């Protein structure tokens, strides 16, 4: 089963696979079958296109950020996923997976969430399609994303808080998987990022590819050329793989930016691709083999990030594969640099980005010499309304950001 799923995941070993409880094998095989059928189903694709257009508000704009680009010495373009209904790219995937669930006769969907955006997106899609919705979330994230918790509840979702472990995204995924094991026949797990057991990484990448396809078409129409560089933040990696997918066969540098937390050298971060003793090694978490932060005994290490959506000890297997093959480069940005980038975009372009997206901007700022004179495309994966309390707390603590 595992070997077959390695081959079918489309990734080079040792990444990907399907490491799950026996109870979930049949639901995953059924999910893959339904997904592959949907790819060639004209009515499914027409309904999804309608939902993406009329509910999500696609296509999203491509903005040339002239003031910030001039300050950084590059030609900077922002793919405005912050303008998707619900405030982030997560709705693209949630609509696709919830539509699959509805068409297969499932009455309930489960989801996990860290920053709350996938929870809100899944609750929104479930409400639009008449499905019951249950969202699992760590208690730490419930506190720092209280606004999104209220949004989910208003949309009719039941929010399940877990205080296990670090009470963040890792525990939310574990809690949602346990709930799916308890009821695999009438429930579908709508995973929010390009991670988990096959076929989830491939499925999420497919539903998020709309980001890259639109951006590619828009920048060609605008400039007559492709970007030199495409940059996106990477937690699990859904917005990044969605952006990267459209440029895989082009001479475009792909850059993923992880959460550097308090600094790579401190070990208090979520940078799985970092080298040295504090970086990640190959391991299995939540049904998939990828790069993983773990200690010498194989225990998953705690993560640290100002952004709830990047606070996860592993990442999608496609990203581990892209890094190993050399097709994409992965770097990181600290909490401090992400906050500074967030404030700079807000004050130069009038756009308040999510703290997750701010890591991508921070990388462009810190490597401005590398990108000087180049055409740089950044995925602005979400808006920062959800982070206002966190931003205010850090400004008050630091003072100098005022």
C-alpha positions in Angstrom: 0.0 0.0 0.0 2.7 2.5 1.0 5.0 1.6 -2.0 2.0 2.0 -4.4 1.2 5.3 -3.0 4.7 6.6 -3.3 4.6 5.8 -7.0 1.1 7.3 -7.5 1.9 10.5 -5.5 4.2 11.5 -8.4 7.1 12.4 -6.2 10.6 11.0 -6.0 11.2 8.8 -3.0 11.7 9.3 -0.1 9.0 12.0 0.0 5.2 11.6 0.1 3.5 8.3 0.7 0.4 7.3 2.7 1.2 6.3 6.3 -2.2 6.0 8.0 -4.3 3.9 10.2 -5.9 0.9 8.4 -9.4 2.5 9.0 -8.5 5.4 6.6 -7.0 3.3 3.8 -10.4 2.7 2.1 -11.6 6.4 2.5 -8.3 7.6 1.0 -8.5 5.2 -2.0 -12.1 6.4 -2.5 -11.1 10.0 -2.2 -8.4 9.6 -4.8 -10.8 7.9 -7.2 -13.4 10.7 -6.8 -10.7 13.3 -7.3 -9.4 11.8 -10.5 -12.9 11.4 -11.9 -13.6 15.0 -11.0 -10.6 16.2 -13.0 -12.3 15.1 -16.2 -15.9 15.9 -15.2 -17.1 18.9 -17.1 -20.0 19.5 -14.7 -17.8 19.4 -11.6 -15.3 21.8 -13.1 -18.0 24.2 -14.3 -19.6 24.3 -10.8 -16.2 24.9 -9.2 -15.4 27.6 -11.7 -18.7 29.3 -10.9 -18.0 29.1 -7.1 -14.5 30.5 -7.6 -15.9 33.4 -9.7 -19.1 34.2 -7.9 -18.4 33.3 -4.3 -14.6 33.6 -4.0 -14.3 36.6 -6.3 -11.7 35.2 -8.8 -9.7 36.2 -10.6 -7.7 38.2 -8.0 -5.7 41.2 -9.2 -2.0 41.5 -9.8 -0.7 44.7 -8.4 2.6 46.4 -9.2 3.7 47.7 -5.9 5.7 50.6 -7.2 6.6 52.5 -4.0 7.8 49.4 -2.2 9.5 48.0 -5.4 11.3 51.3 -5.9 12.5 51.2 -2.3 13.8 47.7 -2.7 15.3 48.3 -6.2 13.2 45.7 -8.0 10.0 45.5 -10.2 7.6 44.1 -7.6 4.3 42.5 -8.3 1.8 41.2 -5.7 -0.7 38.4 -6.5 -3.6 39.6 -4.3 -4.9 36.4 -2.7 -5.8 38.6 0.3 -8.7 39.8 -1.8 -10.3 36.3 -2.0 -13.6 36.1 -0.1 -12.8 35.2 3.5 -9.4 36.9 3.3 -6.9 34.3 2.0 -6.1 31.7 -0.7 -7.5 28.9 1.5 -11.0 29.2 -0.1 -9.7 28.0 -3.5 -9.0 24.6 -2.0 -11.8 24.4 0.5 -14.4 24.9 -2.3 -12.8 22.2 -4.4 -12.7 19.6 -1.6 -16.1 20.5 -0.2 -17.7 20.2 -3.6 -16.1 16.7 -3.9 -17.6 15.8 -0.5 -21.0 17.0 -1.5 -21.0 15.1 -4.8 -20.0 11.9 -3.0 -22.9 12.1 -0.6 -20.9 13.0 2.5 -22.9 15.1 4.9 -20.1 16.4 7.2 -16.6 17.8 6.6 -13.7 18.1 9.1 -10.9 20.6 8.9 -7.9 21.7 10.9 -6.7 25.3 11.1 -3.8 27.3 12.7 -4.2 30.9 11.5 -8.0 30.3 11.2 -8.2 31.1 7.5 -8.6 27.5 6.4 -11.2 27.0 9.1 -13.1 30.0 8.0 -12.8 29.0 4.3 -14.1 25.5 5.0 -16.9 26.8 7.1 -17.8 29.1 4.3 -17.7 26.4 1.6 -19.7 24.1 3.9 -22.4 26.7 4.5 -22.6 27.4 0.7 -23.0 23.7 -0.1 -25.2 22.7 2.8 -22.7 20.6 4.7 -22.1 20.2 8.4 -18.7 21.5 9.4 -16.3 20.7 12.4 -13.0 22.6 12.7 -10.2 21.5 15.0 -7.8 24.1 16.4 -5.1 24.3 19.1 -6.1 26.3 22.1 -3.1 28.6 21.6 -4.3 29.5 18.1 -7.9 29.8 19.4 -6.6 32.6 21.6 -4.5 34.4 19.1 -7.0 34.0 16.3 -10.2 34.7 18.3 -11.8 36.8 15.5 -11.6 33.9 13.1 -13.0 31.5 15.7 -16.1 33.8 16.0 -16.4 33.9 12.2 -16.4 30.1 12.0 -19.0 29.8 14.6 -21.2 32.4 12.9 -21.0 30.4 9.7 -22.4 27.4 11.6 -19.2 25.4 12.2 -18.4 23.6 15.5 -14.9 24.6 16.7 -13.1 21.8 18.6 -10.2 23.2 20.7 -7.4 20.9 21.7 -4.8 21.6 24.4 -2.5 18.7 23.6 1.2 19.3 23.1 2.0 22.8 21.9 -1.7 23.4 21.2 -1.0 24.7 17.7 -1.5 23.5 14.1 0.2 20.1 14.6 -2.2 19.1 17.3 -5.2 20.4 15.3 -4.2 18.1 12.4 -3.9 15.1 14.8 -7.2 15.9 16.4 -9.0 16.1 13.0 -7.4 12.9 11.8 -8.7 11.1 15.0 -12.2 12.4 14.3 -12.0 11.1 10.8 -11.0 7.7 12.0 -14.1 7.7 14.2 -16.5 8.3 11.3 -14.9 7.6 7.9 -18.0 6.7 6.0 -20.1 9.9 6.3 -17.3 12.4 6.9 -14.6 13.8 4.6 -11.5 15.5 6.0 -10.8 18.7 4.1 -7.1 19.3 4.7 -5.9 22.9 4.4 -2.4 22.6 3.1 -0.3 20.6 0.6 0.6 18.0 3.2 -0.8 14.8 4.7 -1.2 11.3 3.1 -1.6 10.9 -0.6 -3.8 12.1 -2.4 -4.0 15.3 -0.4 -0.7 17.0 -1.5 -1.6 16.5 -5.1 -5.2 17.4 -4.6 -4.5 20.7 -2.7 -1.8 21.6 -5.3 -4.4 21.2 -8.1 -7.0 23.3 -6.4 -4.5 26.0 -5.6 -2.9 26.1 -9.0 -5.4 28.8 -10.0 -3.1 31.2 -8.2 -0.1 30.5 -10.4 -2.1 30.1 -13.6 -3.8 33.5 -13.1 -0.5 35.2 -12.1 1.3 33.8 -15.1 -1.3 35.0 -17.5 -1.6 38.4 -15.8 2.1 39.2 -15.7 2.5 38.2 -19.4 -0.4 40.5 -20.3 1.0 43.3 -18.2 4.7 43.1 -19.1 5.1 40.7 -22.0 7.5 38.6 -19.9 7.5 36.1 -17.1 8.8 37.0 -13.6 12.5 36.4 -12.8 11.5 35.2 -9.4 8.4 33.9 -7.7 8.3 34.1 -3.9 5.8 32.7 -1.4 5.7 31.8 2.3 5.7 28.2 3.3 3.9 26.6 6.2 2.4 23.4 4.9 3.0 25.1 1.5 -0.4 25.4 -0.3 -0.1 29.0 -1.6 3.5 28.4 -2.6 2.9 25.1 -4.5 -0.1 26.8 -6.1 2.1 29.7 -7.3 5.1 27.5 -8.2 3.0 25.0 -10.2 2.5 27.3 -13.1 6.2 28.1 -13.5 7.8 24.7 -13.1 8.9 24.4 -16.8 10.0 28.1 -17.1 13.3 29.8 -16.3 11.8 31.3 -13.1 13.5 31.1 -9.8 11.2 29.7 -7.1 11.7 30.8 -3.5 9.8 29.5 -0.5 10.1 31.4 2.8 9.7 29.6 6.1 9.2 30.9 9.6 12.6 31.8 11.2 10.9 32.6 14.5 13.5 34.0 17.0 16.4 33.0 14.7 17.6 29.7 13.2 20.6 29.6 15.6 18.2 29.6 18.7 16.3 26.5 17.6 13.1 28.4 18.2 11.7 28.5 14.7 9.7 26.5 12.1 12.3 26.4 9.3 12.3 22.7 8.2 14.7 23.4 5.4 17.3 25.0 7.6 20.7 23.3 7.6 22.6 22.3 10.7 21.5 20.9 14.0 18.4 23.0 14.3 17.0 22.2 10.9 14.7 19.4 9.7 15.5 15.8 8.8 13.5 13.3 6.8 10.6 11.9 8.9 6.9 11.0 8.9 4.2 13.2 10.3 0.4 13.1 9.7 0.6 10.4 7.0 3.4 11.7 4.8 7.2 11.6 4.7 8.9 14.9 4.3 11.3 17.3 6.1 10.5 17.4 9.8 11.8 19.1 12.9 12.6 16.3 15.3 15.1 15.6 18.1 17.7 12.9 18.3 15.1 10.5 19.7 12.8 11.0 16.8 10.3 13.2 18.8 8.7 16.1 17.0 10.3 19.4 18.2 8.3 22.4 19.2 8.0 25.3 16.8 8.0 29.0 17.2 6.5 31.7 14.9 4.7 35.0 15.1 2.4 33.6 12.5 0.0 30.8 13.4 -0.2 29.6 9.8 3.5 28.8 9.6 3.8 27.3 13.0 4.1 23.6 11.9 7.0 21.2 12.2 6.8 19.7 8.7 5.9 20.8 5.2 4.3 19.4 2.1 6.3 16.6 0.4 6.4 18.5 -2.9 8.4 21.2 -1.3 10.9 18.7 0.1 11.1 17.2 -3.4 11.6 20.6 -5.0 14.4 21.5 -2.6 16.2 18.2 -3.0 16.0 18.4 -6.8 17.3 22.0 -6.7 14.2 23.4 -8.6 13.3 25.6 -5.7 15.3 27.5 -3.0 14.0 27.8 0.6 15.0 30.5 3.0 13.5 31.9 6.2 12.6 35.2 7.8 12.5 35.9 11.6 9.5 37.2 13.5 11.0 40.7 13.7 11.7 40.9 9.9 8.2 39.7 9.1 6.7 42.3 11.3 8.8 45.0 9.8 7.8 43.9 6.3 4.2 43.9 7.3 4.4 47.4 8.5 6.3 48.6 5.5 3.8 47.3 3.0 1.0 48.7 5.0 2.5 52.2 5.0 3.9 52.3 1.5 1.1 50.6 -0.5 -2.0 50.8 1.8 -2.2 47.0 2.1 -2.2 45.2 5.5 -0.8 41.7 4.8 -1.2 38.6 6.9 1.9 37.8 9.0 2.3 34.6 7.0 2.6 36.6 3.7 4.8 39.1 5.4 7.6 36.4 5.6 7.7 36.3 1.8 8.0 40.1 1.7 10.6 40.0 4.4 12.8 37.7 2.4 12.6 40.1 -0.6 13.7 42.9 1.7 16.6 41.1 3.3 17.8 39.8 -0.1 17.2 43.0 -2.0 20.7 43.0 -3.5 20.0 39.6 -5.0 16.8 40.9 -6.6 18.0 44.3 -7.7 16.6 45.2 -11.1 14.7 41.9 -11.4 11.0 41.3 -11.9 9.8 39.7 -8.6 6.4 38.1 -8.1 5.2 37.7 -4.5 2.1 35.7 -3.5 0.2 37.9 -0.9 -1.5 34.9 0.5 -3.8 36.6 3.0 -4.9 39.8 4.6 -3.8 40.9 8.1 -7.0 41.7 9.9 -6.8 38.5 11.8 -3.3 39.5 13.1 -4.1 42.9 14.4 -3.9 42.0 18.1 -0.6 40.1 17.6 0.8 43.0 15.6 -0.3 45.5 18.3 1.2 43.4 21.0 4.6 43.2 19.3 4.6 46.9 18.5 3.9 47.7 22.1 6.6 45.3 23.3 9.2 46.6 20.9 8.2 50.3 20.8 10.6 51.1 17.9 8.1 50.0 15.3 5.7 52.9 16.1 
